[in-house]
Amino acid sequence: MRITGVTTYTVPPRWLFLKIETDEGVVGWGEPVVEGRAATVAAAVEELSDHLVGQDPRNIEDLWTVLYRGGFYRGGPILMSALAGIDQALWDIKGKALGVPVHELLGGRVRDRIRVYSWIGGDRPTETAAAARAAVERGFSAVKMNGTAELQYVDSWDKVDLCLESVRTVREAVGPDVGIGVDFHGRVHKPMAKVLLRELEPYRLMFIEEPVLSENVDGFLDPLRSTSTPIALGERLFSRWDFKDVLASGAVDIIQPDPSHCGGITEARKIAHMAEAYDVALALHCPLGPIALAACLQIDAGCYNAFIQEQSLGIHYNESNDLLDYLADPSVFDYEDGMVRIPGGPGLGIEVNEDYVLERAREGHRWRNPVWRHADGSFAEW
């Protein structure tokens, strides 16, 4: 079998899909994207295709090594996201060629389904609480919310009180047994993060995500180690080498690599197994499309330390299209009792509606991250 073509499709709301074709008619799909930098990643995929066309797609480990090490410069969001989508598509091809799901090629399943959480949004605490209540009524047993808007290095207590009020109203809306994740989104600097970690402890959170930017974790180890709330991070780390020091620090309880950013299924599994050796849980990052979610679920199937899966159904970014729109059979993501079943079809376990992909790719998108500013006009982390 030989690779004959590599094609990317920029599709709404903010996704990039990849199709790899072979001379035997077996096609694989991947989702290589950096949110807000889809065109840049597409260009990187096109450059990397020089190493792919004519090669046997089943030699995944060797192709991964060539794509990662063969360019001399390595790592980072663009190259690792391009490599991620390629890797997902190669696994999809191999599974389809053999007629088995990817997780069967990775040692088989340790679970049939995995718990998922629903994103909830809203600018006012009452709106967020209503969204949380609605998610629970739809069957979700866990939700995640943004904790704060923009914060200065040292900010006022009214910002802290607003965060606490938001979390309090959600906790009251859903009761004591629903998991609540609070995402600081890297918006919070060390001085305010110390305050918020302490003040949020009474709300018995499932986790606090990205309490500070990953590059600042080494200067924030004592507060992270001492809080009783589990700490989650990792969506902006891109390889096992990026995760190595974070895991060794003892400051993180849950890692969140993104298989569309961190080198795909091949690399995400290696990161997950590294984390297991440190007794750290896995919650793969995935606010993206259906191919990305399918790849995550194939990893979750075989990773003992995976405990919950992010998914984007109904997320506030999905304005023009949603998670299930690009699937020939949306029921493949079988949501029930706050969980989703691991797809059991060949490859990634999904069938992409290629006609609809082509239709929406004609519109494409130019999604960009919001740019926030503080009251003094300086840039604020989004």
N, C-alpha and C positions, 0 to 999 in steps of 0.2 A: 504494500500500500504506500502511496506517495501523496504528499500535499500538493495540490494544484492551484489553490487560490486562497487569499486572505482578504476579507472585506469587512469594513466597519460601517455601522449605521447609527447616525445620531438621531435619537428619537425622544419626543416629549415624554415626561416633563423635564428630565435633566440627565438622561441616561445615554450610554454608548454601548451598542451591541456589536459582537464580532462573530463572523461566520468563517470557519475553516472548511474548505472543500477538499476532497480526495479523488484520486483516479478510480476508486471503486464505488463512488457514489455515496459514501458515508460522510455525513456533514456533522460538524461539531459547533456548538455555540458557547460563547463566553461573554462576560460583561466587564470590560476593562474601562474604568472611568475614574477620574478625580472630579468630584463635584465642582463645577465652575471652570474646569479645564479640559472639557471633553475633546475639543479640537486638538489640543496639545498631545493628549494621550493617543488620539487617532493617528497623528503624525508619527509618534513613537512606534506604534504597532506597524505602520507601513514600513518604517526603516528596519524593524526587526524581522519583517517578512522575508528579507533577503536570506536569512538563515533558516527559513522554514520551507519554502517552496522546493519541491524535489526530495524532501526528507520523509522518512517513515514516521508518521505521527504517533506511533505506538511507543517510540523510544523517549518517553516523557522525561525521565530523569536526565538523560544526556542532553536533550534539547533545552531543558530548563538551565542546566549548567552552562551550556554555550551562550544562551541569551543573557544570563546573569553575569558570567565571568568574561565573556568574549569581547565585550566592549571596553575593557580596561576600567572605565568609570562605572560604578555600580551603586545600587540602592536608590533611595529617594522616592517620592510619590509618583512621579511620571513614569520612570522606567519600571518600577515594581508593579504599578497598576497595569501597564501595557503587558508585562509578563504574566500578570495574574489572569487577565482575560484569555490570553493564549493558552495558558496552562489549563484553565477550565475547559476550553474547547477541545484540547487534546484528550483530556480524561473523558469528555463526552463521546468523542470518536471511539476511543478504545472500548468503553462500555458498550456502545452500540454495535461495534464490530463483533464483540463476543456475546452480545445478547444479555448482558447483566448490568445491574446498577453499579455505579462507581464504588459504592461502599463495599460491594462484594469483592472488588479488586483490592481493597484496602484492609482486608482481614475480616469483613463481615460486620454485623450490627451488634451493638450492646444495648440498643433500645429500638422500639418501634415508632416512637413519637417523642416530641420534645415540647416543653412548655414554651410559650411565646408571650411577649408583652406588646401592648398597644401604646403608641405615642398619644399623648393628650396635649392639647395646646389651649391658648387663650390668654389674653392680656390681663384679665382681672381674676382674682381668686375664685369668684363664684362661677365664672365660665369654665375654668379648669376643673373645678369640682364636678360640674355638670357633665363634662366630657369624660371624666373618670367614671362617674356613675353609669354613663351610657356604655362605656367599654366593658364594665363588669356585667351589665345586663346582656351584652352580646356574648358573654361566656369567658372573657379574659379574666385571669386570676392575678395579673400583674400589669402595671402601667408605668410609663416613664414620662417625666415632665422636665422642662427647663426650670432651673432653680432661680435664676436671676436674669435681669436684663444687664446692660453694661455696668461695670463697677470700676471705679478708680482704684489705684493701688491701696489707698486708704480712703474709705468712703464713709457716708453717714449712716446712723443707725436706722433711719427710715427705710433704707434699702434692705437692710437685714430684716427688719420687721415685715416688709412686704414679702420677702422670701418665706419667712416663717408662717405668715398668714396663708400664703398659697398652699404650702405643704399641709398646714393644719386643716384647711377646709377640704383638701383632697382626702386626708386620712379620715376625717369625720364622715365624708360622703361614702367611702368604700368600706369602712370598718377596719378592725384590727388585723384581719387575716389576709388581705390583698397586698401583694408586694408593690412597693413604690420605689422606683429608681428616680433619683434627682440628678440631673445632668448640669454640672457647672460649665460645661462646654469650653473649658479653657479661658472663660471670661474673668476668672477670679484670680487675683494675685495673692501671694503668700500672706500678707497681713490680714486681708479679709477672709481668706480661706480658713485661717486659724479660728476666727470668730464663728464662721458658719458651721464648721465641723462640730464645734462644741454645742452651739445653739440648736442644731438639728437632731442631736442624739435622742431626745425624748420621743421622736416620732417613729422610731423603730423602722428605719428605712431598709429596703432590700439592698441598696447600695447607693453610694455617691460616685458619680462618674466624672472623670477628668477634673478633680478638685483644683489642680493647677496644670498648666501645660506640661507635657511629658518631659520637656527639656529642663524643667525646674524641679522635678521630683527629687533630685539628689540633694537639694537644699531645703527639703521639706520633710525629711524622713521621720523625724520624731513625732510630729503631729499625725502623720499617716499611720505610723505604727501604733500609736496610743489610742486612737479613736476606736470606739466599739462598733462603729458603722463600717461594713465592708467597703473597700475602696476598689473601684474599677477604672481601668484606663487601657489605652493601647491602640485606639483607632488611627492615631497619627504616628505609629511605629510601623516599619515596613519590612522587617526581616528578623530572623532569629537572632542576629547580631544586635539589633536594636533592643530586643527584649531581654537580652542576657543580663545586663546590669540591673534592670528593673526587677527582674525575678530574684536575683541574688540579694537585692536590698531588703527584702522582707516588707516592703511598703505597700504592696498591692495584693489584694485578695482575689480579684477577678480580672482576667485579661480579656481584651476585646480586639484582637486582630481582625482585620477586614479582608476576606479572601478575594476581594476585587482590588485591594490596594497592596497586599503584603506578599505578592508572588503566587497567588492562587491556591489551589487545593494542596499542591505539593508542599509549599512552604508553611501554610497555615497549620497543617497537621504536625509538622515538626515543632512549630512554636507551641502547639497545644500539648504535645507530649513533654516538651521541656517544662511547661507549667505544671503538669501533673507531678513531676519529680519534686517540685517545691510545694506540693499540696495546694496549688492555686487553681481556682475554678475557671472555666471557659464560657464566655458569652459572646459569640461572634458578632461583630458589628455589621449591620446590613440595613441601612435606610435606603436601599436601592431597588432594582427591578427584579423580575422573576428569575432570570438566569442566575443572578447573584444569590438569591435566596435558595434556589435549588442546589447550588454549589455548597452553601453553608450547611444545608440539611444532610448532604452526603458526608460532610465532615462530622457533623454532630452524631450521625448514626454510629460512628466507630470510636468516638472519643469519650472515655469514661467520665472525664471531669467536666464535660459540657452540661450545663444545668438550665440554660434558658437561651432563647434565640430572638434577636431583634428582627422585626419585619415591618414593611412600610405600608401595609394596607391601611388606607385612610390617613396617612401622615400628611401634615400640612403642606409639604412641598408638592404633593401629587395633585396639582390643580387641573391639568388638561387630560392626563391619563393616570390610571392607577395600576396597582401591582398585577392584577389578573388580566388586563386588557390584551396583552400580547401572547397569551397562551391559547392554543387550539382547544385545550380542555382545562378550564380553570379549576375544576374539581380535584385536580391532582394535588393541590394544596388543601388538604382535608382538615379544616379547623373544627375542633370539637373539645369542649370542656377545658378551654384555655390552652390547648395544645394543638400542634399540627403534626400530621403523620409524615414519616419519612417516605418520599416517593420511591416506588419500587420498580419503575420502568427502566429500560436500558439507558446507559449513560447517566446523565444528570437527572433522568426520570421525568422530563417535561418535553412537550412538543411545542416549539415556537411557531406561531402563526406568521409565517414569512410574508404572506401577502399583506397583512396588516402592518408588519414592520416596514415594508417598502412604502406603503401608503403614508405612514407617519414620518418616515425619514425624509419624504419630500418637503415636509414642514420643518423638521429638525427643531433645534432650540439653540438659544444662546444664554442659558441660565448662568447667573453670576451670584456669588455670595453677597449678601447685604454688606454695605459699608456703614458702620456706625461711628458716631463721634460723641465725645463727652461734651458737657456744657461749656467747657473752655475751648472747644474746637479741636482738641487732640483726638487722634484715632482711638477707637474703643474696640476691644476684641469682640468679635461676633461668635 
